Every structure is written in structure tokens, then in C-alpha cells.
Amino acid sequence: MKKIISLGIVFLLLSCKNDEKKEAVAVPKPLKTYTQDGISVDSYSFLGLEPYLKKNNDTTYVVNFWATWCVPCVEELPHFEKLNADYKDKKVKVLLVSIDFPKMAETKLLPFIKTHNLKSEVLLLNDPDANNWINKVDSTWSGAIPATLIYKGDKRRFYEKSFSFDELENEVKQF
């Protein structure tokens, strides 16, 4: 079941991996980096996140919008983690964009990442103007989560649903 994103949610972005540094895209500076127990998460406004939603190279990007309080989001995270592990060497990159409240980053998000041993890159979206950025992610997005954007170059598909691993893998194979 989907949860509705409150309009006051803050928006974060993921940082680029080494292989992405080959791109001519400038890496946005995070608003803040939260660090605890060896776990580090950068937070971004939507302007900082936006370049990660429009990379134009030969990699397929799977960008999942989720939150620690969203039960269906948490239930499908293992599928994204498996995809990240299984496709690590196949030009597929999983980005987990948390829309948790920034004030809960250190008390909820970082412990969650550690407890669930998340290996995919996690960013925190810290942008309270959801009415502005939701439509920029996809014009069909109601704001409910979980939501996933899969893209490669100009080919993009947006999903406002939960995925099983087989469904997710099937969608990625179409890119």
C-alpha cells in the first residue's frame, strides 16, 4: 500500500561513484552530510538531485524514492539491494532517495541503513517544496511512495508502485 508524501518533506541526492566521475556533469555540493557509525548520507535540495535524474551515458539508473516510515517501501528495498548486487558489473546503478525528514536523518535514517545493511547509494532529499519537485521527477507522479524512476539516456519510465524482484528485473532488462 502506498503512503502519501507530505508536502513538507525534504529532498536528498546521491553522490556520484568513481565511474560517474568520467562524465562532464558537475557533482552538486550536498546541503549537509550526515555521518554516524561509518554510515554517511548526503542531503540535497531538488536542484542538487536533479542532475542525478538526467545523466546521459550508457548506464541504466534505477532511482527509488522511499522513506523509513513507509512500510511498502521498506518491504521492497531488498529487491533493489539484490538488483544492485546482481547488476553491479552491468552498467546498472541503484540510487535510493530517502524522503525522510532531515531532522530524523541521524535518529532514523542512518540507523536504518546500518540495521538493514543497505549497500546501494542512499541520498536524502531535503527540499520542502514538494509541489515544485514532484512534477519535475515525473508529471504523472501523485507524490505517493514507493516510486521509482528507471532511465537510460533519453528513455525513461516512472512507476508509482511496489516491485517484486522479478518485476523490477524485468523492467530493467527493457533498457
C-alpha positions in Angstrom: 0.0 0.0 0.0 1.3 3.4 -0.9 1.8 6.2 1.5 1.2 9.8 0.6 4.2 12.1 0.7 3.6 15.1 2.9 4.2 18.4 1.2 6.8 19.4 3.8 9.2 16.5 3.0 12.8 17.4 2.4 14.7 16.1 -0.6 18.2 14.5 -0.8 20.6 13.3 -3.5 23.2 10.6 -4.0 26.8 11.4 -4.8 28.5 10.0 -7.9 30.6 6.9 -7.9 34.0 6.8 -9.4 32.8 5.6 -12.7 30.4 8.5 -12.9 33.2 11.0 -12.4 34.1 10.4 -16.1 31.0 12.3 -17.0 31.2 16.0 -17.7 28.3 16.6 -15.2 29.4 18.6 -12.2 28.8 16.9 -8.9 26.5 19.1 -6.8 27.6 20.0 -3.4 25.4 18.5 -0.7 23.5 20.7 1.7 24.7 18.6 4.5 26.4 15.2 5.1 25.1 13.1 7.9 27.6 10.6 9.3 27.2 8.1 12.1 28.8 4.7 12.8 30.6 4.6 9.5 27.4 5.4 7.5 27.3 8.6 5.6 24.4 10.2 3.7 24.5 13.4 1.7 21.4 15.6 1.6 20.4 17.7 -1.4 17.8 20.1 -2.4 15.9 19.1 -5.6 18.3 21.3 -7.6 21.2 19.2 -6.3 19.4 16.0 -7.0 18.1 16.8 -10.5 21.5 16.1 -12.3 21.3 12.5 -11.0 17.9 12.1 -12.7 19.2 13.2 -16.1 22.5 11.5 -16.7 23.2 10.8 -20.3 25.5 7.8 -20.6 25.3 4.1 -21.2 24.3 3.2 -17.6 20.7 2.4 -16.6 19.7 4.3 -13.5 17.2 2.9 -11.0 16.1 5.7 -8.7 13.8 4.7 -5.9 12.0 7.2 -3.7 11.4 5.8 -0.3 11.2 6.6 3.4 11.9 4.6 6.6 8.3 5.1 7.7 6.8 3.7 4.5 6.1 0.0 5.0 5.7 -1.0 1.3 9.0 1.0 0.6 10.8 -1.0 3.3 9.3 -4.3 2.1 10.7 -3.7 -1.5 14.1 -2.4 -0.5 15.6 -6.0 -0.5 14.7 -6.2 -4.2 16.6 -3.0 -5.0 19.5 -4.3 -3.0 19.5 -7.6 -4.9 19.3 -5.7 -8.2 22.2 -3.5 -7.1 24.3 -6.6 -6.2 23.3 -8.7 -9.2 23.9 -5.9 -11.8 26.9 -4.3 -10.1 29.1 -5.0 -13.1 26.4 -4.5 -15.8 26.1 -0.7 -16.0 23.1 -0.6 -13.7 23.1 1.8 -10.8 20.6 1.9 -8.0 20.1 5.1 -6.1 17.9 5.2 -3.1 16.5 8.6 -2.5 15.1 8.9 1.0 12.4 11.5 1.6 12.6 11.2 5.4 12.5 14.4 7.3 16.1 15.7 7.7 15.6 16.2 11.4 15.3 12.4 11.6 18.4 11.6 9.5 20.6 10.8 12.5 17.9 9.1 14.6 16.0 7.1 11.9 17.7 7.0 8.5 21.4 6.3 9.4 20.4 3.6 11.9 18.0 2.1 9.4 20.8 2.0 6.7 23.1 0.3 9.2 20.5 -2.2 10.5 19.4 -3.2 7.1 22.9 -3.2 5.7 22.0 -1.2 2.6 24.8 -1.3 0.0 23.1 0.9 -2.6 23.9 4.5 -2.6 21.4 6.5 -0.4 20.7 10.2 -0.6 18.4 12.3 1.4 16.2 14.7 -0.4 16.0 17.9 1.6 13.5 20.1 -0.2 10.2 21.0 1.4 8.7 22.4 -1.8 7.3 19.0 -2.9 4.7 20.8 -5.0 7.5 22.0 -7.2 9.8 19.0 -7.5 7.3 16.1 -7.7 6.2 17.1 -11.2 9.8 17.5 -12.2 10.6 13.9 -11.3 7.6 12.8 -13.4 4.5 14.7 -14.5 2.3 11.7 -13.6 3.6 11.3 -10.1 0.9 11.9 -7.4 3.6 12.1 -4.7 2.8 8.7 -3.3 5.7 6.4 -2.4 7.2 4.0 -3.2 8.0 5.5 -6.5 10.7 4.5 -9.0 12.3 6.1 -12.0 14.3 3.9 -14.4 16.2 5.7 -17.1 19.0 5.3 -19.6 19.8 8.3 -21.7 16.5 9.7 -23.1 14.5 6.5 -22.4 12.6 7.0 -19.1 9.8 5.1 -17.2 8.2 6.1 -14.0 6.4 3.7 -11.6 4.3 4.6 -8.7 4.1 1.1 -7.2 5.9 -1.5 -5.2 8.1 -4.0 -7.1 8.9 -7.7 -6.6 12.4 -8.6 -7.7 11.2 -10.3 -10.8 9.1 -7.3 -11.8 12.0 -4.9 -11.2 14.5 -7.0 -13.0 12.1 -7.4 -16.0 11.7 -3.6 -16.2 15.5 -3.0 -16.0 16.1 -5.6 -18.8 14.0 -3.5 -21.1 16.6 -0.7 -21.0 
